[in-house]
């Protein structure tokens, strides 16, 4: 098919004045590719201007996308490392924060140093945002282009200004008592460097909000696929972006396929895409939809990235695609995995965004419920961008929903759990200060306000902590024999797996402070809650590292970028002592005479050989591409994934036959 380039490019590639350009969406839709290609396009178009390409995804892949190509002198690349960013943040701000805490709390220098040295979950999002704000303010770059984390964590990133405003209120409240006492005794208060520091941070926050909400300076570009789950996540994301008043004008629908009535697989894909293109145009009427065709070779390296936008077309020009009914393809799996042992209590489906974790988790849950008659299985989503409801075509939420005999599902709601924790904290703080108010003549109303507001400044990784608590509670109840987790994409999953170590460091610090000030500041219910949390964290760690009771089922696809990220995931699991017995290579193109499928397959075979060589300790299962696995076909897919029952069609031997 010939791609016409005689059309205008979308505004995000041509609008003057844009200073911040963010690409976001569900994992695996091509955000990194689009961000890198846009940066190369703008840098080539405006050689006199400087540009910065940034990744905020903990599982960075920008360098992999560029394949070592040399950037032009007017384009810089940064993959944000949260630990390096934290070190810079502490070097720049710790002295002021230390002074504010000393002036505004009952804690001494040793306590404050311990608290400021803690590594907080969710720090990667905060550090990324602070770094980007600093770069924008420097005005060294005409525009900063951001390759964001998958949808759920990107929305959390964009919600951080609200959290930062709460932190600033707490810091200002801490200083209020100091100002009051100085005024009381000297009748005069003069601003010092700490007051100026707070004013500057407040001005930074106003600047950030103004930038993020300015259509002339900022644009968020959703990238999606013409697939049901991708459209579902994008719809939810745009609702959140609208509530934050972050401008969205265009969206990019990636990997569109031309009609080929002679190929059954292509016919299925085209029919699905055609239906979803119409749905996209109905669902997002206020956005300009653009389409990118499927590239038969992985879009890696400077040359392919630079040529990407020449293939971009308005989405309505794709309406010629065939909408003829397509025959359903039967699931085919080479080398199905062995069913998990009956002793297994916890299965985690993990991998890069967009590789099919949710689909395989749901199919596996249905298969195991069918196999393990008399046992109870719970399917749980711990991904902030939940997709279980869309995948199963059932409304699933924070309360357990019965899906079929032996299988229930739930999507955790950390906000609800957090609200309950805040309520418990507020009640205890109020009772403590009611008692203290009759025992002292010191102005404790300042201290009370500080302590009450502290819970509002909980770090953005609280959902991972609460997820661990809920999982252990479910294990303790023994209502379920097996819990299957549909996890967040790789970068944030690894933070989740590391969470027990971080929480134990937190608890050790807070227990020490509570013990030190127990006569003055008793919070028995919160203390007990922290004791319980400590127990649950240790219990989760014991289960997670026991190969007889827990396993991580790695899911990937046959692309070079997915291979690199999977290697990082498996290496991290080895370090954390988490068993990875199975690797599902999903979305593999089967053998066909179709030129499109044959071209895709040639590239995939090379990557599959790398998987077979590198992952010799894992059972390698090859799952052939099935476009739009409908809910009613998940059971068939599940039966094909595991040994023990006949598949619906013969296994194809991918490497041997090619």
C-alpha positions in Angstrom: 0.0 0.0 0.0 1.3 3.4 -0.9 1.3 6.0 2.0 0.5 9.5 0.9 2.4 12.3 2.6 0.4 15.1 0.9 -1.4 16.1 4.1 -0.5 18.4 7.0 1.1 17.0 10.1 -0.6 17.1 13.5 -0.2 20.2 15.6 2.2 18.5 18.1 4.7 18.3 15.3 4.3 21.8 14.1 2.8 24.2 16.7 5.1 26.9 17.7 5.4 27.7 21.4 5.0 24.1 22.8 7.4 23.7 25.6 6.3 20.4 27.0 5.1 17.4 24.9 4.1 14.2 26.7 3.4 10.9 25.0 1.3 8.5 27.0 -1.0 5.5 26.9 -1.3 1.8 27.8 1.9 -0.1 27.9 3.1 -1.5 24.6 1.3 0.9 22.3 4.4 2.7 20.9 4.8 5.7 23.3 8.6 5.4 23.2 8.7 5.1 19.4 6.4 8.1 19.0 8.3 10.2 21.5 11.7 9.4 20.0 10.4 10.0 16.4 8.9 13.3 17.4 12.1 14.5 19.0 14.1 13.6 15.9 11.6 15.3 13.7 11.6 18.6 15.6 15.3 18.6 16.0 15.8 18.2 12.3 13.1 20.8 11.5 14.5 23.4 13.8 18.3 23.0 13.8 18.8 26.3 15.6 16.7 25.3 18.6 17.6 22.8 21.3 15.4 19.8 22.4 15.4 17.4 25.2 14.0 13.8 25.1 13.2 12.4 28.5 11.9 9.0 29.8 10.0 8.9 33.1 9.3 5.1 32.8 11.2 3.1 35.4 11.8 0.5 32.7 13.6 2.8 30.3 13.7 1.8 26.6 14.6 5.1 24.8 18.2 4.0 24.3 17.1 0.6 23.0 14.8 2.4 20.6 17.6 4.6 19.2 19.9 1.5 18.9 23.0 3.5 19.7 22.5 6.1 17.0 24.2 9.4 17.4 21.8 12.3 18.2 22.2 15.7 16.5 23.9 18.4 18.5 20.6 20.1 19.2 18.9 17.0 20.8 19.8 15.7 24.2 18.5 12.5 25.8 17.9 11.8 29.5 16.5 8.6 31.2 15.7 9.7 34.7 17.2 7.6 37.4 15.2 8.2 40.6 18.2 7.4 42.9 20.4 9.9 41.1 17.6 12.5 41.2 17.0 11.9 44.9 20.7 12.5 45.6 20.5 15.8 43.7 17.3 16.7 45.5 18.8 16.1 48.9 21.9 18.0 48.1 19.8 21.0 47.0 17.0 21.0 49.6 17.8 18.9 52.6 19.2 21.7 54.7 16.1 23.8 54.3 13.8 20.9 55.0 15.9 20.0 58.1 15.5 23.5 59.4 11.8 23.6 58.8 11.2 20.3 60.6 13.4 21.4 63.6 11.4 24.7 63.9 8.0 23.1 63.5 8.0 19.7 65.2 8.9 18.1 68.4 11.4 15.9 66.6 15.2 16.3 67.2 18.0 16.4 64.7 18.6 12.7 64.8 14.9 11.9 64.1 14.7 14.4 61.2 17.8 13.0 59.6 16.4 9.5 59.8 13.1 10.6 58.1 14.8 12.6 55.4 17.1 9.7 54.6 14.3 7.2 54.0 13.8 5.9 50.5 10.1 6.4 49.7 8.1 4.3 47.3 6.7 6.4 44.5 9.8 8.5 44.6 10.5 7.9 40.9 7.4 9.8 39.8 8.1 12.7 42.1 11.8 13.0 41.2 10.8 12.8 37.5 8.4 15.6 37.8 10.8 17.8 39.8 13.6 17.3 37.3 11.3 18.2 34.3 10.0 21.3 36.0 13.6 22.4 36.7 14.6 21.8 33.0 11.6 23.7 31.7 12.4 26.7 34.0 16.0 26.8 32.8 14.6 27.5 29.3 17.6 25.8 27.7 15.3 23.8 25.4 12.6 24.9 23.0 10.6 21.9 23.9 11.0 18.9 26.3 9.5 15.7 24.9 8.5 13.0 27.5 8.2 9.3 27.0 6.0 8.5 30.0 5.3 5.4 32.0 2.2 3.3 31.2 -1.2 5.0 31.8 -1.9 4.4 35.5 1.5 5.6 36.7 1.5 8.5 34.3 -1.8 9.8 35.7 -0.2 9.5 39.2 2.7 11.5 37.9 0.4 14.3 36.6 -1.5 14.3 39.9 1.7 15.0 41.9 1.3 18.8 41.8 -1.7 18.4 44.1 0.4 16.2 46.4 3.2 18.7 46.3 0.8 21.5 47.2 -0.2 19.6 50.3 3.5 19.1 51.3 4.0 22.9 51.0 1.0 23.5 53.2 2.5 21.2 55.8 5.9 22.9 55.6 4.3 26.3 55.9 2.2 25.1 58.9 5.4 23.9 60.5 6.9 27.4 60.2 3.7 29.0 61.5 4.5 28.2 65.2 8.0 29.6 64.8 6.7 32.8 63.3 4.1 33.2 66.0 6.6 32.7 68.8 9.1 35.2 67.2 6.3 37.7 66.9 5.1 37.1 70.4 8.5 37.8 72.0 10.1 40.3 69.6 7.0 41.9 68.2 8.6 41.6 64.7 9.2 38.8 62.3 11.7 39.1 59.4 11.7 36.6 56.5 14.8 34.4 56.4 16.2 32.0 53.8 13.7 29.3 54.8 10.7 31.5 54.3 12.1 32.5 50.9 12.7 28.8 50.1 9.0 28.0 50.7 7.9 31.0 48.6 10.1 29.9 45.7 8.7 26.3 45.9 5.2 27.6 45.9 6.0 29.7 42.9 7.5 26.7 41.2 4.2 24.8 41.8 2.1 27.6 40.3 4.4 27.7 37.3 4.1 23.9 36.8 0.3 24.0 37.0 0.2 26.9 34.6 2.4 25.1 32.2 0.6 21.7 32.4 -2.8 23.4 31.8 -1.7 25.7 29.0 -2.8 24.5 25.5 -0.3 26.9 23.9 2.7 25.5 25.9 1.8 21.9 26.8 0.3 18.9 24.9 -0.5 15.4 26.0 -0.6 13.0 23.1 -2.3 9.7 23.8 -1.0 6.7 21.8 -3.2 3.7 21.4 -3.9 0.6 19.3 -7.1 -0.3 17.6 -7.6 -3.0 20.2 -10.4 -3.3 22.8 -8.2 -3.0 25.9 -6.1 -0.2 24.6 -9.3 1.9 23.7 -10.7 1.1 27.2 -7.5 2.4 29.0 -7.3 5.5 26.7 -10.9 6.4 27.4 -10.3 6.3 31.2 -7.0 8.2 30.8 -8.7 11.0 28.8 -11.4 11.4 31.5 -8.6 11.9 34.1 -6.6 14.3 32.0 -9.8 16.3 31.5 -10.3 16.5 35.2 -6.7 17.8 35.6 -7.4 20.3 32.8 -4.3 19.0 30.9 -4.8 19.8 27.2 -5.2 16.9 24.7 -5.9 17.7 21.0 -4.6 14.8 18.9 -4.3 11.1 19.4 -2.3 8.6 17.5 -3.7 5.1 16.6 -0.6 2.9 16.0 0.0 -0.3 14.0 -2.9 -0.2 11.6 -3.0 -3.0 9.0 -4.0 -2.9 5.4 -6.7 -5.3 4.1 -5.6 -8.7 2.8 -8.6 -11.0 2.2 -6.4 -13.9 1.3 -4.8 -14.2 4.8 -7.1 -15.4 7.7 -5.0 -13.7 10.4 -4.8 -10.4 8.6 -8.6 -10.6 7.9 -9.3 -11.0 11.6 -7.0 -8.2 12.5 -8.4 -5.8 9.9 -12.0 -6.6 10.8 -11.3 -5.9 14.5 -9.4 -2.7 13.6 -12.2 -1.4 11.4 -14.8 -1.8 14.1 -12.6 -0.2 16.7 -11.6 2.7 14.4 -15.3 3.6 14.2 -15.5 3.2 18.0 -12.5 5.5 18.5 -14.1 8.2 16.3 -17.3 8.0 18.3 -15.6 7.9 21.7 -13.2 10.7 21.2 -15.1 13.3 19.0 -13.2 16.2 20.4 -9.8 14.9 19.4 -8.0 14.7 16.1 -7.3 11.0 15.4 -4.3 10.1 13.3 -3.2 6.7 12.1 0.2 5.0 11.7 0.5 1.8 9.7 2.0 -1.4 11.1 5.7 -1.5 10.4 6.9 -4.9 9.2 10.2 -4.4 10.8 10.6 -3.2 14.4 11.0 0.6 14.5 14.5 0.8 15.9 17.3 3.1 15.0 17.6 6.6 13.8 16.7 6.0 10.2 13.4 4.2 10.8 12.4 6.6 13.6 13.1 9.6 11.4 10.9 8.2 8.7 8.0 7.4 11.0 5.9 10.5 10.6 6.0 10.4 6.8 3.6 7.4 7.2 1.2 9.2 9.4 -2.3 9.9 8.0 -5.6 11.2 9.3 -7.5 8.3 10.8 -10.6 8.8 8.6 -8.5 7.9 5.5 -8.3 4.4 6.9 -12.0 3.8 6.4 -11.4 1.8 3.3 -10.3 -1.1 5.4 -12.4 -4.3 5.0 -15.2 -4.8 7.5 -16.1 -8.2 6.2 -16.8 -10.8 8.9 -13.7 -12.8 9.7 -13.5 -16.4 10.7 -12.4 -17.0 14.3 -8.9 -18.5 14.6 -8.3 -21.2 17.1 -5.6 -20.7 19.8 -2.3 -22.4 19.2 0.5 -22.7 21.7 3.9 -24.4 21.2 5.3 -26.2 24.2 2.5 -25.4 26.7 3.6 -24.8 30.3 3.1 -27.4 33.1 0.2 -26.6 35.4 1.4 -25.0 38.7 1.8 -27.3 41.6 -1.2 -27.7 43.9 0.9 -26.1 46.7 1.1 -22.8 44.8 -0.6 -19.9 46.6 0.5 -16.9 44.5 1.0 -16.5 40.8 2.2 -13.1 39.3 1.8 -12.4 35.6 4.4 -9.9 34.7 6.2 -8.2 31.8 6.5 -5.1 29.6 3.3 -3.1 29.0 1.2 -4.4 26.1 2.5 -7.9 26.0 -0.8 -9.5 27.1 -0.3 -10.0 30.8 -4.0 -9.4 31.6 -5.2 -11.7 28.8 -2.9 -14.6 29.9 -3.7 -14.0 33.6 -7.4 -14.2 32.9 -7.1 -17.2 30.6 -4.9 -19.0 33.2 -7.4 -18.3 35.9 -10.2 -19.8 33.9 -8.0 -22.8 33.0 -7.0 -23.5 36.7 -10.6 -23.1 37.9 -11.6 -25.7 35.4 -8.7 -28.0 36.4 -8.8 -27.6 40.2 -12.4 -28.6 41.0 -13.3 -27.9 44.6 -10.6 -25.2 45.0 -11.1 -21.4 45.0 -9.1 -19.0 42.9 -9.0 -15.2 43.2 -7.9 -13.1 40.2 -6.5 -9.7 41.4 -5.4 -6.6 39.5 -2.7 -4.5 41.2 -2.1 -2.4 38.0 -3.3 1.2 38.6 -4.8 1.1 35.1 -7.1 -1.9 35.7 -8.1 -3.9 32.7 -9.7 -7.0 34.2 -13.3 -5.7 33.6 -12.6 -5.0 29.9 -10.8 -8.3 29.4 -13.5 -10.4 31.1 -16.4 -8.2 29.9 -17.7 -8.1 33.5 -17.9 -5.2 35.9 -15.1 -5.8 38.4 -14.3 -3.4 41.2 -13.0 -3.3 44.8 -15.4 -6.0 46.0 -14.9 -9.6 45.0 -17.0 -10.6 42.0 -17.9 -14.2 41.2 -16.9 -15.1 37.6 -17.6 -18.8 37.5 -17.4 -21.9 39.7 -14.2 -21.7 41.7 -13.1 -18.3 40.4 -13.6 -14.7 41.7 -12.0 -11.4 40.8 -11.2 -8.0 42.3 -9.5 -4.8 41.3 -7.9 -3.2 44.4 -9.0 0.3 45.3 -6.1 1.8 47.3 -7.8 5.2 47.6 -10.6 3.6 49.7 -8.0 1.8 51.9 -6.1 5.0 52.3 -9.2 6.9 53.4 -9.8 4.4 56.2 -6.2 4.7 57.3 -6.4 8.5 57.4 -9.7 8.4 59.3 -8.1 6.1 62.0 -5.1 8.5 62.2 -7.2 11.6 62.4 -9.3 10.2 65.3 -6.2 9.2 67.3 -4.4 12.6 66.7 -7.5 14.4 67.9 -7.7 12.4 71.1 -4.0 13.0 71.8 -4.3 16.7 71.5 -7.5 16.8 73.5 -5.6 15.2 76.3 -2.6 17.5 75.9 -4.7 20.7 75.8 -5.5 20.4 79.4 -2.0 19.7 80.5 0.0 22.5 78.9 -0.1 26.2 78.2 2.1 25.9 75.1 0.4 26.8 71.8 -0.2 23.2 70.7 -2.7 24.1 68.0 0.2 24.6 65.7 1.6 21.1 66.5 -1.8 19.6 66.1 -2.3 21.1 62.6 1.1 19.8 61.5 0.5 16.3 62.8 -3.0 16.2 61.3 -1.7 17.2 57.9 1.2 14.8 57.7 -1.1 11.9 56.6 -2.1 14.0 53.6 1.5 13.9 52.3 1.8 10.1 52.0 4.0 9.3 49.0 2.5 8.2 45.7 3.6 4.6 46.1 1.1 4.0 48.9 -1.0 1.8 46.6 1.7 -0.8 46.3 2.0 -0.9 50.1 -1.7 -1.3 50.6 -1.8 -3.9 47.9 0.7 -6.0 49.8 -1.5 -5.7 52.9 -4.6 -6.8 51.1 -2.9 -9.7 49.5 -1.7 -11.0 52.8 -5.1 -10.5 54.4 -6.6 -12.6 51.6 -4.0 -15.3 52.1 -4.6 -15.3 55.9 -8.4 -15.7 55.4 -7.7 -19.0 53.5 -10.9 -18.5 51.5 -8.7 -18.9 48.4 -6.3 -21.6 47.5 -4.6 -19.5 44.9 -4.3 -15.8 44.2 -3.4 -14.7 40.6 -2.0 -11.2 40.3 -2.3 -9.2 37.1 0.6 -6.8 37.7 1.7 -3.4 36.6 4.3 -3.2 33.8 7.9 -4.1 34.6 9.4 -1.0 36.1 6.6 -0.5 38.6 6.3 -4.2 39.3 9.9 -4.3 40.3 9.2 -1.5 42.8 6.3 -3.6 44.1 8.6 -6.6 44.6 11.1 -4.5 46.4 8.5 -2.9 48.6 8.9 -5.3 51.6 12.5 -4.1 52.1 11.5 -0.4 51.8 8.5 -0.8 54.2 10.7 -2.6 56.8 13.1 0.4 56.7 10.1 2.8 57.2 8.7 0.8 60.1 12.0 0.5 61.8 12.4 4.3 61.7 8.8 5.1 62.8 8.8 2.5 65.6 12.0 4.1 66.9 10.4 7.6 66.9 7.1 6.3 68.5 9.1 4.6 71.2 11.2 7.6 71.9 8.2 9.9 72.4 5.7 7.4 73.7 5.1 9.3 76.9 4.2 12.5 75.0 2.6 11.2 71.9 0.8 7.9 72.1 -1.1 6.6 69.1 -1.9 3.0 70.1 -4.2 2.2 67.2 -1.9 3.5 64.5 1.1 1.8 66.3 -0.9 -1.5 66.3 -1.7 -1.0 62.6 2.0 -0.6 61.9 2.8 -3.7 63.9 0.3 -5.6 61.8 1.7 -4.1 58.6 5.2 -5.2 59.7 3.9 -8.8 60.2 2.1 -8.8 56.8 5.2 -7.5 55.0 7.4 -10.2 56.4 4.7 -12.8 55.6 4.4 -11.6 52.0 8.2 -11.8 51.6 8.2 -15.4 52.9 5.5 -16.5 50.5 7.0 -14.6 47.5 10.5 -16.2 47.9 9.2 -19.7 48.4 9.2 -21.5 45.0 6.7 -24.0 46.3 4.2 -21.3 47.1 4.8 -18.5 44.6 6.0 -18.0 41.1 6.3 -15.2 38.5 5.0 -16.1 35.1 6.9 -13.8 32.7 5.0 -12.6 29.6 6.8 -11.1 26.6 6.6 -10.7 22.9 9.1 -11.3 20.1 10.6 -7.9 19.7 14.1 -6.7 20.6 12.9 -4.0 23.1 10.7 -6.6 24.9 13.7 -9.0 25.0 15.8 -6.4 26.7 13.2 -5.6 29.3 12.4 -9.3 29.9 16.1 -9.9 30.6 16.1 -7.1 33.2 12.9 -8.5 34.8 14.3 -12.1 35.1 17.6 -10.8 36.5 15.9 -8.7 39.1 13.7 -11.7 40.1 16.9 -13.7 40.6 18.3 -11.0 42.8 15.1 -10.9 44.8 14.9 -14.7 45.0 11.5 -14.8 43.2 11.0 -18.0 41.1 10.4 -17.5 37.3 9.6 -21.0 36.0 7.8 -20.0 32.8 8.3 -17.5 30.0 5.3 -17.0 27.7 6.4 -15.4 24.4 3.1 -14.0 23.2 1.7 -12.6 19.9 4.0 -14.7 17.7 3.1 -14.6 14.0 2.4 -18.1 12.7 3.8 -19.4 9.4 1.8 -18.1 6.4 2.2 -17.4 2.7 1.0 -13.8 3.3 3.8 -11.3 2.6 2.9 -9.2 5.6 2.9 -12.2 8.0 6.0 -13.6 6.5 7.9 -10.4 6.9 6.8 -10.1 10.5 7.8 -13.7 11.2 11.3 -13.4 9.8 12.1 -10.7 12.4 10.4 -12.5 15.2 12.4 -15.7 14.5 15.6 -13.9 15.2 14.4 -12.7 18.5 12.9 -16.1 19.5 16.3 -17.6 19.0 17.7 -15.1 21.5 15.0 -16.0 24.0 15.8 -19.7 23.6 19.5 -19.2 24.1 19.2 -16.8 27.1 16.3 -18.4 29.1 17.4 -22.0 29.3 16.2 -22.4 32.9 12.7 -21.3 32.1 10.0 -23.3 30.3 9.6 -21.4 27.0 6.0 -21.4 25.7 5.2 -19.8 22.4 1.7 -18.3 22.1 0.6 -17.5 18.5 -1.0 -14.2 17.7 -4.7 -14.1 18.2 -6.2 -10.7 17.5 -8.9 -9.5 19.9 -9.3 -12.5 22.2 -12.9 -12.1 23.1 -14.0 -13.0 26.7 -15.9 -16.1 25.5 -12.6 -17.4 24.0 -10.4 -16.9 27.0 -11.2 -20.4 28.3 -10.1 -22.0 25.0 -6.8 -20.0 25.2 -6.3 -21.1 28.8 -6.7 -24.8 27.9 -4.0 -24.3 25.2 -1.5 -22.6 27.6 -1.0 -25.6 29.9 -0.2 -29.3 29.4 -2.9 -31.7 30.6 -5.7 -31.1 28.2 -5.9 -31.3 24.4 -5.5 -28.1 22.5 -8.0 -27.1 19.8 -5.5 -27.4 17.0 -2.1 -29.1 16.5 1.0 -27.4 17.9 3.1 -25.7 15.3 6.9 -26.1 15.7 8.1 -22.5 15.1 11.8 -22.8 14.9 12.1 -26.3 13.5 9.9 -25.7 10.5 11.5 -22.4 9.4 
